[in-house]
Structures are given as structure tokens and as C-alpha cells.
Amino acid sequence: MIRRNVGTVLVVTALVILFLIAVGISRTIGHLAELVIYITEDLFGIVLAVFVLERVLARREERRWLGAKRWLHMILLEAIDDLLRQLLPATVPEEETEGETTVYEVTGERVHFGEVAVYGLLRMLVSPDDKDLQSYVFWYARELEPLKYASQAKAALADAREQIRDTFGSSARLMEADITTMLMNFEQAIVAAMRHLDSAISMRDQQLEEVSHLDEESAEQKTREAELQLAFTTSIVVESVVGSAMKPKMWLEAQLHDREGGSSLEYLQVNNLTG
């Protein structure tokens, strides 16, 4: 940074000295007015080239990659929504009212190839900050069996991480700085979650190894406790991942919504995309 500033100062100083020399020579030979005209024309040309033409070219380049960026945003949004679908239950029964609580819903259709691509947006109806979200995941883990759910969650996290890493590898130049930072933080959250799930599964397996030394009733009690502990730990980990996923998800939704100019995020359309 210091070297760059010194270089800039030297260039500016040289230009000022050359300008003063040119002014002195022009005054000596009586052509100061012509010098002012030439300098004005040159400055106008520089300003036009730097601030106008450069901006025009930048906008043209941006429009050139607009379709690719839009499709990339849809792929990333689909990857996050697919992860949430695998981690969360769509509905959870309410014991008191015998009704159901809807955790999320999918609007529209899934992505398909053709003249028009329509994305089925996953809309969260339970906020990650909702105190009941963790209990919903806990219920879901017990419903599917804790070990099965923890293994499925770990596999889903690994797939989402691979998708993000592949995107970085193939399309990094198309990604804005904001979403790049968000995805990097999200990937770190996924890595931490996978590590915690591994620890929780290992702890569960260690607890079950002790069951063989117990009588039948104690063994059943110990097994239930180990399974519940795994379900509880997994629910906390998943709740954290969902919270980390929402920031890039909302950013991507906003980008697609703004570019389409629609009034709703329920149907996100990308025109003239074929595959």
C-alpha cells in the first residue's frame, strides 16, 4: 500500500512539473491560449473515456453475464432449499389441538428445462429464531429414528457443501462479494455441524456398547436415553444450520425477485434459459 501511494505521488509530481514547464514555454513563445485549449480538449477526452465509456462497457459486460448470474443464483437457492427440505419436517402435529403446524411450504413448480424455467420457492413459515423450531426438529428426529435422521442430515450437509464448493470452483468470477462471503460462512457452519453430528453419533454408539453388560430393563432404558440424547443434540445442530442458511437464502431470493421485477417471490421465472 505504501509503495503504491509513493508511486502515485511520483506520477502526479512529474505531471505537475511537465505542466508547469509547458506553461512556461507557452508564455515565452506567446501560445498560452492554445495550450489551455489543448489541455481542455485532452482533459475532456480523458474524462469521457474514463467515466463514460468505461461505465458503458461495464454495463454491457454486466448484461452479458446477467443470464448466467441469474441461473447461478437459482442453482444456489435450489441447493439451500433442498438442504432445508431434508433437514426439516413439512408439518408437525399439535398434540393439544390435534391439528398441524406447517414448518415450510413449496410454491410453484420445481425447476425444469425449456423456454421458461420456474423455480419452486421454499417458503419458511417458522422462523429460525422461533423457540419451537428446535422442538419440531427433535420430534422429526424421533419420528424417523434418531440415528437414521442424524445420518441423513449428515449426508444432506455433505451434499450441500459439495454443491457450494463446486460453485466456487466453476463460477467464482460470476459471484458477487456479498454472496461469496455468505456462502463461505455457511460452508463453515456446515463443516462444524458435520463434526458435531459425528461426535453425537460416536457418543451414542459408546453408550450402546455398555448396554450388553446390563439387564434387559436397564438396557432398554439406557438405549432410550442414548437415542433421545442423539435426537436432542442433532436438533440443536440442525437448528443452527437452518439459521446459517437463511441469510444467503434471503439474499438470493431478493436478487432473483429484483431482477424479475415481480411483486411476489412465489414464482421466480427466468426467461430464455434452455438446457
Contacts in CASP RR format, 6 or more apart in sequence:
PFRMAT RR
TARGET T0000
AUTHOR 0000-0000-0000
METHOD contacts of the structure
MODEL  1
MIRRNVGTVLVVTALVILFLIAVGISRTIGHLAELVIYITEDLFGIVLAV
FVLERVLARREERRWLGAKRWLHMILLEAIDDLLRQLLPATVPEEETEGE
TTVYEVTGERVHFGEVAVYGLLRMLVSPDDKDLQSYVFWYARELEPLKYA
SQAKAALADAREQIRDTFGSSARLMEADITTMLMNFEQAIVAAMRHLDSA
ISMRDQQLEEVSHLDEESAEQKTREAELQLAFTTSIVVESVVGSAMKPKM
WLEAQLHDREGGSSLEYLQVNNLTG
19 39 0 8 1.000
22 35 0 8 1.000
23 32 0 8 1.000
23 35 0 8 1.000
26 32 0 8 1.000
26 34 0 8 1.000
26 35 0 8 1.000
65 174 0 8 1.000
66 259 0 8 1.000
67 270 0 8 1.000
67 273 0 8 1.000
68 171 0 8 1.000
68 174 0 8 1.000
69 174 0 8 1.000
70 256 0 8 1.000
70 259 0 8 1.000
70 270 0 8 1.000
70 273 0 8 1.000
71 117 0 8 1.000
71 270 0 8 1.000
71 273 0 8 1.000
72 167 0 8 1.000
72 171 0 8 1.000
72 174 0 8 1.000
72 175 0 8 1.000
73 179 0 8 1.000
73 252 0 8 1.000
73 255 0 8 1.000
73 256 0 8 1.000
74 111 0 8 1.000
74 117 0 8 1.000
74 119 0 8 1.000
74 256 0 8 1.000
74 268 0 8 1.000
74 270 0 8 1.000
75 163 0 8 1.000
75 167 0 8 1.000
76 163 0 8 1.000
76 164 0 8 1.000
76 167 0 8 1.000
76 179 0 8 1.000
76 183 0 8 1.000
76 248 0 8 1.000
76 252 0 8 1.000
77 119 0 8 1.000
77 121 0 8 1.000
77 249 0 8 1.000
77 252 0 8 1.000
77 253 0 8 1.000
77 256 0 8 1.000
78 111 0 8 1.000
78 119 0 8 1.000
79 160 0 8 1.000
79 163 0 8 1.000
79 164 0 8 1.000
79 167 0 8 1.000
80 160 0 8 1.000
80 186 0 8 1.000
80 245 0 8 1.000
80 248 0 8 1.000
80 249 0 8 1.000
80 252 0 8 1.000
81 120 0 8 1.000
81 121 0 8 1.000
81 122 0 8 1.000
81 249 0 8 1.000
82 156 0 8 1.000
82 159 0 8 1.000
82 160 0 8 1.000
83 156 0 8 1.000
83 157 0 8 1.000
83 159 0 8 1.000
83 160 0 8 1.000
83 241 0 8 1.000
83 245 0 8 1.000
84 104 0 8 1.000
84 122 0 8 1.000
84 124 0 8 1.000
84 242 0 8 1.000
84 245 0 8 1.000
84 249 0 8 1.000
85 104 0 8 1.000
85 106 0 8 1.000
85 122 0 8 1.000
86 152 0 8 1.000
86 153 0 8 1.000
86 156 0 8 1.000
87 137 0 8 1.000
87 153 0 8 1.000
87 156 0 8 1.000
87 238 0 8 1.000
87 241 0 8 1.000
87 242 0 8 1.000
88 103 0 8 1.000
88 104 0 8 1.000
88 136 0 8 1.000
88 137 0 8 1.000
88 140 0 8 1.000
88 238 0 8 1.000
88 242 0 8 1.000
89 103 0 8 1.000
89 136 0 8 1.000
89 137 0 8 1.000
89 139 0 8 1.000
89 140 0 8 1.000
89 143 0 8 1.000
90 102 0 8 1.000
90 103 0 8 1.000
90 104 0 8 1.000
90 105 0 8 1.000
91 100 0 8 1.000
91 101 0 8 1.000
91 102 0 8 1.000
91 103 0 8 1.000
92 100 0 8 1.000
92 101 0 8 1.000
92 103 0 8 1.000
92 136 0 8 1.000
92 139 0 8 1.000
92 140 0 8 1.000
93 99 0 8 1.000
93 100 0 8 1.000
93 101 0 8 1.000
94 100 0 8 1.000
94 101 0 8 1.000
101 126 0 8 1.000
101 132 0 8 1.000
101 136 0 8 1.000
102 125 0 8 1.000
102 126 0 8 1.000
103 124 0 8 1.000
103 125 0 8 1.000
103 126 0 8 1.000
103 133 0 8 1.000
103 136 0 8 1.000
104 122 0 8 1.000
104 123 0 8 1.000
104 124 0 8 1.000
104 125 0 8 1.000
104 126 0 8 1.000
105 122 0 8 1.000
105 123 0 8 1.000
105 125 0 8 1.000
106 120 0 8 1.000
106 121 0 8 1.000
106 122 0 8 1.000
106 123 0 8 1.000
107 120 0 8 1.000
107 121 0 8 1.000
107 123 0 8 1.000
107 266 0 8 1.000
107 267 0 8 1.000
108 118 0 8 1.000
108 119 0 8 1.000
108 120 0 8 1.000
108 121 0 8 1.000
108 266 0 8 1.000
108 267 0 8 1.000
109 118 0 8 1.000
109 120 0 8 1.000
110 118 0 8 1.000
110 119 0 8 1.000
110 120 0 8 1.000
111 117 0 8 1.000
111 118 0 8 1.000
111 119 0 8 1.000
111 120 0 8 1.000
112 118 0 8 1.000
113 273 0 8 1.000
113 274 0 8 1.000
113 275 0 8 1.000
114 273 0 8 1.000
114 274 0 8 1.000
114 275 0 8 1.000
115 271 0 8 1.000
115 272 0 8 1.000
115 274 0 8 1.000
116 269 0 8 1.000
116 270 0 8 1.000
116 271 0 8 1.000
116 273 0 8 1.000
117 269 0 8 1.000
117 270 0 8 1.000
117 273 0 8 1.000
118 267 0 8 1.000
118 268 0 8 1.000
118 269 0 8 1.000
119 256 0 8 1.000
119 268 0 8 1.000
119 269 0 8 1.000
119 270 0 8 1.000
120 267 0 8 1.000
120 268 0 8 1.000
121 253 0 8 1.000
121 265 0 8 1.000
121 266 0 8 1.000
121 267 0 8 1.000
121 268 0 8 1.000
123 265 0 8 1.000
123 266 0 8 1.000
124 246 0 8 1.000
126 132 0 8 1.000
126 133 0 8 1.000
126 136 0 8 1.000
127 133 0 8 1.000
128 239 0 8 1.000
128 242 0 8 1.000
128 243 0 8 1.000
128 246 0 8 1.000
133 239 0 8 1.000
133 242 0 8 1.000
134 235 0 8 1.000
134 236 0 8 1.000
134 239 0 8 1.000
135 235 0 8 1.000
137 234 0 8 1.000
137 235 0 8 1.000
137 238 0 8 1.000
137 239 0 8 1.000
138 231 0 8 1.000
138 232 0 8 1.000
138 235 0 8 1.000
140 149 0 8 1.000
140 235 0 8 1.000
141 149 0 8 1.000
141 150 0 8 1.000
141 230 0 8 1.000
141 231 0 8 1.000
141 234 0 8 1.000
141 235 0 8 1.000
142 227 0 8 1.000
142 228 0 8 1.000
142 231 0 8 1.000
144 152 0 8 1.000
145 227 0 8 1.000
146 204 0 8 1.000
146 227 0 8 1.000
146 228 0 8 1.000
146 230 0 8 1.000
146 231 0 8 1.000
146 234 0 8 1.000
147 201 0 8 1.000
147 204 0 8 1.000
147 227 0 8 1.000
147 230 0 8 1.000
149 231 0 8 1.000
149 234 0 8 1.000
150 197 0 8 1.000
150 200 0 8 1.000
150 201 0 8 1.000
150 230 0 8 1.000
150 231 0 8 1.000
150 234 0 8 1.000
151 201 0 8 1.000
153 197 0 8 1.000
153 234 0 8 1.000
153 237 0 8 1.000
153 238 0 8 1.000
154 194 0 8 1.000
154 197 0 8 1.000
154 198 0 8 1.000
154 201 0 8 1.000
157 190 0 8 1.000
157 193 0 8 1.000
157 194 0 8 1.000
157 197 0 8 1.000
157 241 0 8 1.000
158 194 0 8 1.000
160 190 0 8 1.000
161 187 0 8 1.000
161 190 0 8 1.000
161 191 0 8 1.000
161 194 0 8 1.000
164 183 0 8 1.000
164 186 0 8 1.000
164 187 0 8 1.000
164 190 0 8 1.000
165 187 0 8 1.000
167 175 0 8 1.000
167 183 0 8 1.000
168 175 0 8 1.000
168 180 0 8 1.000
168 183 0 8 1.000
172 180 0 8 1.000
175 183 0 8 1.000
178 251 0 8 1.000
179 248 0 8 1.000
179 251 0 8 1.000
179 252 0 8 1.000
179 255 0 8 1.000
182 247 0 8 1.000
182 248 0 8 1.000
182 251 0 8 1.000
183 248 0 8 1.000
185 244 0 8 1.000
185 247 0 8 1.000
186 244 0 8 1.000
186 245 0 8 1.000
186 247 0 8 1.000
186 248 0 8 1.000
189 240 0 8 1.000
189 241 0 8 1.000
189 244 0 8 1.000
190 241 0 8 1.000
190 244 0 8 1.000
193 237 0 8 1.000
193 238 0 8 1.000
193 240 0 8 1.000
193 241 0 8 1.000
196 233 0 8 1.000
196 237 0 8 1.000
197 234 0 8 1.000
197 237 0 8 1.000
200 229 0 8 1.000
200 230 0 8 1.000
200 233 0 8 1.000
200 234 0 8 1.000
200 237 0 8 1.000
201 230 0 8 1.000
203 229 0 8 1.000
203 230 0 8 1.000
203 233 0 8 1.000
204 226 0 8 1.000
204 227 0 8 1.000
204 229 0 8 1.000
204 230 0 8 1.000
207 222 0 8 1.000
207 225 0 8 1.000
207 226 0 8 1.000
207 229 0 8 1.000
208 222 0 8 1.000
208 223 0 8 1.000
208 226 0 8 1.000
210 222 0 8 1.000
211 219 0 8 1.000
211 222 0 8 1.000
211 223 0 8 1.000
212 219 0 8 1.000
214 222 0 8 1.000
253 265 0 8 1.000
253 268 0 8 1.000
256 265 0 8 1.000
256 268 0 8 1.000
256 270 0 8 1.000
257 265 0 8 1.000
257 268 0 8 1.000
260 268 0 8 1.000
260 269 0 8 1.000
260 270 0 8 1.000
END
